[in-house]
Amino acid sequence: HQTSTFILSSGINAEYGGARATIRCNVGASTSTAASLTVKEDCAGPSCSSPTVSYTGLSSQNYACGACSGSAATDGSCESCTGNASTPCNAAVEVETFKCYDYSFNTTTNKWAKVTTAVTCHVKKGTAVHCNKPGESANKTYNFQHKGCGPCAAGTVNNKTCAQCDKDSCNSAVTLSFFITPLIACLLSLI
């Protein structure tokens, strides 16, 4: 009876808060590179956490043992992953940058106008580059997205309140295509 009681008790402890297997997680500041992160080998499982990338840059969430917690768990500034005993799942986040143009609504002309200087946009390495700008049907109540960084919001291309493109600095108000068509017409008239 004593032996069976011990086995049952040990099983319950292992199942509910007893000794847990440890995992490896990277730990360090949000701005750490792969070379500067430290591997902590005795994190209590099952999760590790890391910063995320928004169009404005890398979040301030540190690389750490454990899942995202508090407001970081819901505001998109932290990412959790399921750890293991061999390799940290929260690898260093690599960021790439590109440029897009911001726009503001001019109440005198009643039109959206491009801001002179392009803004720097951030994405996780390997993410497709997109810029957006107010479309031909965008009025002053249009919710312009991320200062021009990233794609248009769902449905806004179809209703012509947003236009998007997929190259660095491509959302300029004046693009090469506006010059090519008149130039071709002019050249053809000379023939």
Backbone bond lengths (Angstrom), bond angles and torsions (degrees), N, CA, C in turn:
res aa  C-N    CA-C-N  psi(-1)  N-CA   C-N-CA  omega(-1)  CA-C   N-CA-C  phi
1 H - - - 1.468 - - 1.521 111.44 -
2 Q 1.301 115.86 -40.71 1.450 120.24 -178.52 1.540 110.89 -65.85
3 T 1.370 117.00 -41.47 1.452 121.31 179.67 1.518 111.44 -65.04
4 S 1.329 118.24 -45.28 1.459 121.36 -178.71 1.527 111.17 -65.93
5 T 1.352 116.45 -33.59 1.462 120.23 177.46 1.520 110.22 -65.73
6 F 1.320 118.37 -40.92 1.458 123.41 179.89 1.537 111.13 -64.21
7 I 1.336 116.13 -44.32 1.462 121.05 179.73 1.523 110.39 -62.76
8 L 1.328 116.87 -44.16 1.457 121.82 179.25 1.518 110.48 -63.22
9 S 1.327 116.79 -44.20 1.459 121.75 179.27 1.522 111.33 -63.10
10 S 1.339 117.16 -41.30 1.458 121.04 179.55 1.518 110.68 -64.85
11 G 1.344 116.08 -39.26 1.458 120.28 178.57 1.504 111.27 -63.38
12 I 1.319 118.15 -40.71 1.462 122.01 179.10 1.521 110.35 -65.83
13 N 1.330 117.41 -42.23 1.459 121.08 179.26 1.525 111.76 -62.27
14 A 1.328 116.37 -40.73 1.457 119.60 -179.82 1.522 110.62 -67.41
15 E 1.357 114.88 -36.61 1.459 120.51 -178.08 1.521 111.42 -74.09
16 Y 1.337 116.89 -40.30 1.463 121.76 -173.16 1.516 112.47 -120.80
17 G 1.289 117.19 75.39 1.450 120.83 169.54 1.506 116.03 87.55
18 G 1.297 118.24 9.30 1.450 119.20 175.41 1.513 109.75 -76.83
19 A 1.309 117.90 -155.05 1.462 121.88 -179.55 1.521 110.00 -62.57
20 R 1.339 116.17 126.08 1.466 120.88 179.63 1.518 109.96 -110.69
21 A 1.322 114.90 153.68 1.457 119.69 176.15 1.530 108.62 -68.71
22 T 1.313 116.02 142.87 1.466 119.45 179.03 1.525 109.51 -93.10
23 I 1.338 115.03 156.90 1.457 121.59 179.08 1.528 109.22 -126.19
24 R 1.320 115.61 167.48 1.462 121.37 175.76 1.523 109.64 -100.59
25 C 1.330 116.19 134.23 1.462 122.20 175.52 1.525 108.68 -134.79
26 N 1.314 115.92 148.30 1.461 120.07 169.81 1.520 108.16 -78.09
27 V 1.332 116.89 139.92 1.460 121.13 175.80 1.532 108.52 -128.75
28 G 1.334 114.98 144.39 1.459 119.58 -179.87 1.509 111.16 158.40
29 A 1.313 116.11 176.32 1.464 122.32 -179.64 1.526 110.17 -66.80
30 S 1.324 116.20 157.83 1.468 120.79 -178.76 1.518 112.31 -59.74
31 T 1.317 116.87 -28.36 1.467 121.39 -177.65 1.532 113.52 -88.50
32 S 1.323 116.48 5.55 1.474 120.33 -178.21 1.520 111.86 -63.70
33 T 1.323 114.97 147.88 1.464 121.14 172.57 1.521 107.85 -96.18
34 A 1.327 116.20 172.34 1.466 119.86 178.31 1.523 110.98 -57.02
35 A 1.338 116.58 -36.58 1.470 121.23 -178.08 1.518 112.77 -72.50
36 S 1.335 117.47 -27.59 1.469 119.20 -175.32 1.532 113.74 -98.00
37 L 1.317 118.40 -6.52 1.465 120.34 176.16 1.530 110.33 -73.15
38 T 1.323 115.69 149.39 1.461 121.71 177.12 1.523 109.11 -108.70
39 V 1.314 117.16 134.89 1.464 121.11 177.11 1.523 108.84 -87.17
40 K 1.318 116.20 118.82 1.469 121.15 175.62 1.527 106.26 -97.52
41 E 1.330 115.90 122.31 1.464 120.36 -170.34 1.522 114.80 -92.93
42 D 1.330 118.09 -6.87 1.464 119.06 -174.81 1.533 112.66 -124.00
43 C 1.342 116.42 40.35 1.470 119.74 177.50 1.523 109.47 -74.60
44 A 1.309 116.30 141.11 1.461 120.41 174.83 1.526 108.23 -74.10
45 G 1.324 116.74 126.23 1.467 120.41 -176.88 1.511 112.82 -69.13
46 P 1.324 117.52 177.41 1.467 123.90 8.30 1.526 114.66 -103.31
47 S 1.358 119.46 1.99 1.467 120.12 -169.08 1.525 115.36 -122.11
48 C 1.347 114.09 157.46 1.459 123.68 168.78 1.530 106.41 -123.74
49 S 1.324 117.58 163.88 1.463 120.14 -179.85 1.526 110.74 -136.74
50 S 1.344 114.74 158.63 1.471 121.06 -177.29 1.526 110.09 -153.55
51 P 1.343 117.34 165.53 1.465 120.72 178.62 1.529 111.37 -72.61
52 T 1.315 116.15 166.26 1.460 122.33 176.28 1.528 108.93 -119.94
53 V 1.315 115.77 168.13 1.463 121.55 179.21 1.521 109.45 -113.52
54 S 1.334 116.02 127.60 1.461 121.27 170.66 1.525 106.34 -114.01
55 Y 1.331 117.28 175.82 1.470 118.97 -178.18 1.524 112.45 -63.96
56 T 1.335 117.06 -19.88 1.462 119.92 179.25 1.531 112.69 -88.30
57 G 1.328 117.60 -10.74 1.455 120.15 177.38 1.516 113.28 138.52
58 L 1.322 115.36 -167.04 1.461 123.02 -178.92 1.525 109.45 -79.51
59 S 1.322 117.26 138.11 1.472 120.08 178.05 1.526 110.23 -70.14
60 S 1.319 116.45 168.13 1.466 121.01 -177.36 1.526 112.80 -89.11
61 Q 1.324 117.88 3.56 1.466 122.28 178.49 1.522 110.01 -62.79
62 N 1.315 117.15 129.50 1.465 120.89 177.57 1.523 111.38 -79.36
63 Y 1.334 116.45 160.71 1.463 122.03 169.93 1.528 105.87 -76.32
64 A 1.349 116.66 130.60 1.462 117.51 -172.75 1.523 112.56 -155.68
65 C 1.337 113.66 165.87 1.457 121.03 169.51 1.529 107.21 -75.58
66 G 1.307 116.88 145.26 1.458 120.82 175.54 1.519 113.34 93.17
67 A 1.320 114.58 162.99 1.463 121.71 -179.21 1.521 111.11 -77.08
68 C 1.318 115.99 164.26 1.462 121.16 174.85 1.524 108.76 -59.80
69 S 1.331 116.18 145.05 1.465 119.13 -178.36 1.525 110.36 -138.80
70 G 1.313 116.05 167.05 1.463 121.74 178.79 1.519 111.72 61.49
71 S 1.315 116.68 -146.55 1.464 121.00 -178.11 1.526 111.97 -65.59
72 A 1.336 117.14 -27.10 1.469 121.05 179.90 1.531 112.02 -63.42
73 A 1.330 116.29 -23.53 1.464 120.58 -179.61 1.524 111.74 -73.05
74 T 1.341 117.34 -19.53 1.465 120.24 -175.94 1.523 114.72 -122.64
75 D 1.331 118.29 -14.51 1.472 119.14 -174.92 1.530 114.25 -94.52
76 G 1.326 117.36 4.48 1.457 120.99 176.57 1.517 115.41 83.53
77 S 1.326 117.70 5.18 1.473 120.09 -177.45 1.524 113.51 -90.56
78 C 1.331 116.79 -2.37 1.465 121.48 -176.65 1.521 109.41 -139.91
79 E 1.340 115.66 144.98 1.463 121.02 176.94 1.519 109.33 -125.98
80 S 1.324 116.26 130.41 1.466 121.81 177.51 1.522 109.65 -101.38
81 C 1.310 115.82 151.27 1.468 120.60 175.53 1.528 108.45 -141.48
82 T 1.316 116.59 159.04 1.461 121.80 -179.29 1.521 108.84 -87.22
83 G 1.322 115.53 118.54 1.459 121.38 -174.89 1.514 114.13 -83.59
84 N 1.324 114.43 174.73 1.463 121.56 175.94 1.526 108.89 -148.83
85 A 1.312 116.40 177.29 1.466 120.54 -174.55 1.521 113.56 -85.32
86 S 1.337 118.60 -5.03 1.462 119.02 -175.78 1.525 114.17 -107.57
87 T 1.325 118.18 -52.78 1.462 121.25 -175.11 1.521 110.91 -127.77
88 P 1.343 118.63 131.23 1.472 120.00 178.24 1.531 110.77 -59.20
89 C 1.321 116.54 132.68 1.471 119.95 179.67 1.530 111.74 -80.77
90 N 1.334 117.07 -18.57 1.471 120.53 -177.84 1.530 110.93 -94.71
91 A 1.344 114.10 69.72 1.468 120.78 -179.10 1.523 110.75 -65.89
92 A 1.323 116.10 159.48 1.467 121.71 179.44 1.523 110.12 -58.10
93 V 1.321 116.14 134.02 1.465 121.91 179.66 1.528 108.43 -86.07
94 E 1.319 116.52 122.28 1.462 121.40 178.57 1.524 109.78 -97.27
95 V 1.324 116.17 133.74 1.462 121.77 -174.97 1.522 110.96 -114.94
96 E 1.331 115.62 138.62 1.462 122.08 173.15 1.523 108.33 -116.33
97 T 1.327 116.70 151.45 1.459 120.38 179.47 1.528 111.03 -121.91
98 F 1.323 115.23 154.22 1.459 122.11 173.94 1.522 107.07 -151.19
99 K 1.317 117.66 174.77 1.466 121.75 -176.68 1.526 111.29 -113.97
100 C 1.322 115.74 144.33 1.461 123.52 170.99 1.526 107.68 -142.06
101 Y 1.319 116.30 160.45 1.463 120.32 179.75 1.524 111.66 -96.80
102 D 1.311 114.44 138.09 1.460 122.59 174.50 1.531 108.07 -84.95
103 Y 1.325 116.40 156.99 1.472 122.07 177.92 1.523 109.44 -132.55
104 S 1.314 116.19 151.15 1.463 121.16 173.68 1.528 108.41 -135.16
105 F 1.325 115.69 153.69 1.471 119.34 -178.00 1.526 109.36 -87.88
106 N 1.328 116.12 124.09 1.458 122.50 180.00 1.536 108.53 -91.97
107 T 1.317 115.70 112.25 1.472 119.93 -176.26 1.531 112.50 -73.38
108 T 1.317 118.04 -16.65 1.470 121.15 177.50 1.528 110.96 -77.13
109 T 1.337 115.78 -47.95 1.467 120.26 179.68 1.526 112.22 -88.44
110 N 1.342 115.11 -12.22 1.465 121.78 -177.71 1.540 111.78 60.61
111 K 1.351 114.76 37.54 1.465 121.00 179.91 1.520 110.10 -138.68
112 W 1.320 114.36 158.79 1.455 119.98 172.67 1.522 109.18 -78.28
113 A 1.323 116.86 136.60 1.461 121.49 -178.73 1.523 110.29 -126.66
114 K 1.316 115.66 141.00 1.469 121.21 179.89 1.524 110.01 -73.16
115 V 1.315 116.18 136.50 1.460 121.83 172.94 1.524 107.12 -75.43
116 T 1.311 117.75 142.89 1.465 121.96 -171.53 1.520 114.34 -59.72
117 T 1.319 117.11 -45.58 1.464 120.64 -175.43 1.522 111.66 -97.23
118 A 1.317 116.36 133.15 1.468 121.11 177.90 1.529 110.08 -69.76
119 V 1.325 115.93 149.89 1.467 121.44 177.45 1.521 109.28 -97.35
120 T 1.320 116.52 155.68 1.464 121.45 177.60 1.526 109.04 -89.92
121 C 1.312 115.71 126.20 1.470 122.26 179.58 1.530 108.63 -107.53
122 H 1.321 116.24 149.30 1.465 121.78 -178.98 1.527 110.17 -121.21
123 V 1.314 116.66 140.27 1.465 122.55 173.27 1.520 108.81 -142.62
124 K 1.327 114.92 158.14 1.457 120.08 174.06 1.528 107.95 -66.65
125 K 1.321 116.83 139.69 1.467 121.75 -177.15 1.524 110.15 -51.89
126 G 1.339 114.81 132.73 1.456 119.97 179.43 1.520 114.22 94.68
127 T 1.351 116.86 -6.92 1.460 120.94 178.67 1.528 109.69 -80.68
128 A 1.326 116.97 140.07 1.469 120.75 -179.29 1.526 110.72 -63.75
129 V 1.336 115.56 143.87 1.465 122.46 178.63 1.532 109.46 -85.06
130 H 1.339 115.98 130.38 1.468 121.53 175.59 1.519 108.99 -141.31
131 C 1.329 116.71 143.62 1.461 123.02 169.12 1.520 107.62 -124.21
132 N 1.327 116.91 155.78 1.465 120.58 176.78 1.518 109.70 -134.43
133 K 1.324 116.18 160.08 1.463 121.73 176.01 1.525 108.57 -150.53
134 P 1.328 117.41 159.77 1.457 119.52 178.39 1.536 110.53 -59.28
135 G 1.328 116.15 135.12 1.457 121.32 179.78 1.519 111.57 -83.63
136 E 1.307 115.82 -179.86 1.470 121.40 -175.97 1.517 113.36 -63.98
137 S 1.334 117.95 -22.58 1.469 120.84 -179.98 1.534 113.06 -100.30
138 A 1.314 117.54 6.63 1.475 120.59 -178.25 1.533 110.34 -76.15
139 N 1.336 116.31 122.42 1.465 120.18 175.34 1.520 109.38 -102.05
140 K 1.321 117.54 -171.51 1.472 120.10 -174.40 1.522 113.35 -66.96
141 T 1.331 118.23 -16.32 1.462 120.34 179.17 1.532 112.51 -88.03
142 Y 1.333 116.44 -3.57 1.466 119.90 -179.18 1.526 110.37 -62.68
143 N 1.310 116.20 135.83 1.468 122.86 -179.92 1.528 109.22 -89.46
144 F 1.335 116.06 91.40 1.468 121.51 -177.68 1.526 110.15 -65.71
145 Q 1.337 116.55 133.07 1.457 122.67 -170.92 1.528 115.04 -89.65
146 H 1.327 117.24 122.08 1.471 125.12 166.29 1.533 114.73 48.68
147 K 1.321 116.57 38.28 1.472 121.92 179.20 1.528 112.11 55.24
148 G 1.327 116.46 31.28 1.466 121.27 178.23 1.511 114.63 94.53
149 C 1.326 118.37 -9.33 1.463 121.89 179.99 1.530 110.32 -80.88
150 G 1.327 116.97 134.76 1.448 120.93 174.15 1.518 114.09 88.84
151 P 1.341 116.26 176.15 1.457 120.97 -177.45 1.531 112.35 -76.68
152 C 1.320 115.45 169.70 1.465 121.66 175.55 1.533 109.83 -69.11
153 A 1.312 116.45 154.16 1.463 121.57 175.21 1.529 108.75 -68.21
154 A 1.320 116.40 155.53 1.466 121.92 -178.26 1.529 111.32 -54.25
155 G 1.320 115.98 132.14 1.457 122.27 175.69 1.514 115.74 85.66
156 T 1.340 118.14 -13.60 1.469 119.93 -174.66 1.530 113.59 -80.55
157 V 1.330 117.01 -21.39 1.465 119.23 175.63 1.529 108.95 -72.40
158 N 1.341 116.16 -43.95 1.461 121.09 -179.15 1.521 112.61 -63.32
159 N 1.346 117.44 -36.65 1.470 118.44 179.84 1.533 112.50 -90.58
160 K 1.339 115.48 8.15 1.471 123.63 174.15 1.526 114.65 62.31
161 T 1.348 116.63 24.85 1.466 118.79 173.35 1.528 110.74 -90.99
162 C 1.331 116.67 -9.40 1.466 120.75 -179.57 1.524 109.71 -143.84
163 A 1.333 115.78 144.88 1.466 122.47 173.75 1.517 107.32 -126.86
164 Q 1.316 117.70 141.12 1.465 120.26 -179.60 1.520 111.23 -130.77
165 C 1.330 114.91 159.97 1.457 122.09 179.76 1.527 107.98 -146.57
166 D 1.323 116.98 171.87 1.471 118.99 -170.22 1.518 114.99 -128.58
167 K 1.338 116.19 38.37 1.468 120.25 175.45 1.521 109.81 -136.75
168 D 1.308 115.80 159.70 1.463 121.83 176.64 1.530 110.29 -56.59
169 S 1.333 117.07 129.38 1.472 124.05 176.39 1.533 113.91 60.51
170 C 1.315 117.94 24.98 1.466 121.07 -173.12 1.529 114.32 -80.83
171 N 1.329 118.71 -8.89 1.470 119.49 -176.07 1.518 113.14 -95.63
172 S 1.320 115.85 29.01 1.457 120.45 174.58 1.527 108.46 -67.52
173 A 1.328 116.94 147.27 1.466 120.65 -178.79 1.513 110.96 -64.00
174 V 1.338 116.49 -34.44 1.461 120.93 179.41 1.523 107.77 -108.91
175 T 1.315 116.20 120.00 1.456 119.94 179.52 1.519 109.49 -119.82
176 L 1.321 115.46 168.53 1.451 121.14 -176.33 1.522 112.03 -57.62
177 S 1.329 117.93 -34.35 1.460 121.07 -176.04 1.527 112.20 -61.30
178 F 1.337 116.96 -29.54 1.458 119.80 179.84 1.531 111.10 -68.12
179 F 1.329 116.59 -25.69 1.459 119.97 -179.45 1.523 112.32 -91.43
180 I 1.312 117.76 -30.06 1.455 120.90 -175.31 1.526 111.91 -66.52
181 T 1.322 118.10 -46.73 1.470 121.39 -176.83 1.533 112.05 -58.88
182 P 1.353 120.02 -50.89 1.461 119.16 177.46 1.524 112.99 -63.25
183 L 1.343 116.34 -33.81 1.455 119.99 -179.54 1.528 110.73 -65.60
184 I 1.328 116.82 -42.89 1.465 121.04 178.33 1.525 110.00 -63.05
185 A 1.328 115.99 -43.67 1.476 120.04 179.42 1.525 110.59 -61.02
186 C 1.315 116.44 -40.52 1.461 121.46 -179.71 1.532 110.64 -65.44
187 L 1.339 115.96 -44.47 1.459 120.47 179.80 1.523 112.25 -64.45
188 L 1.320 116.60 -39.60 1.467 120.84 179.36 1.517 111.56 -65.51
189 S 1.333 116.43 -32.56 1.474 119.60 -179.91 1.524 111.90 -70.58
190 L 1.337 116.30 -19.96 1.462 120.62 -179.73 1.521 112.17 -84.85
191 I 1.314 116.45 -15.20 1.469 120.23 -177.43 1.529 111.11 -78.25
